[in-house]
Amino acid sequence: MSRQPRLIAVGRLKSGPEAALFEQHNARLRPPFAVTEIPEARGSAGEIRRREGAALLAALPEGGFAVALDLGAAAPTSEALAALAERWDGTGRALCFLIGGAEGLGPAVLDRADHRLSLGPLTWPHFLVRGLLAEQWYRVQAIRAGHPYHRAWRP
């Protein structure tokens, strides 16, 4: 996991608890996420998803391995996510996590995604998802390194 993963997200994260949570965990990552923020679009829900989706895809590097954060996707355990990370790392492609805005991700983004990932069946605010993802990615790094941060024995 030596290449820098990317987080491409809708919205500008302002100072506050969500930013602090993300910064706390992103600072622990080796290497940390490189963050690209996409402006939030206006219009109908469908138009917002289309515009934000086009911007997310435009920010995706050519050949990037796109992981779309999608409520409707499977939610792996932390150990399973670590196994997925191992496979993704083996592709040699730039790993990019895509987080939509309040309206979610449009069909073009979901169709382009190499993998769809859910952080569970609950709906989370898109700004909070950044911190949750950064914590899980730190946990993935700990699992892969054999570090005791992740306590597999806990239910």
PyMOL commands that set and color helices and strands:
alter all, ss='L'
color gray80, all
select helices_A, chain A and resi 17-26+45-59+78-90+107-112+126-145
alter helices_A, ss='H'
color red, helices_A
select strands_A, chain A and resi 6-10+34-38+65-69+95-99+115-117
alter strands_A, ss='S'
color yellow, strands_A
deselect
rebuild
show_as cartoon
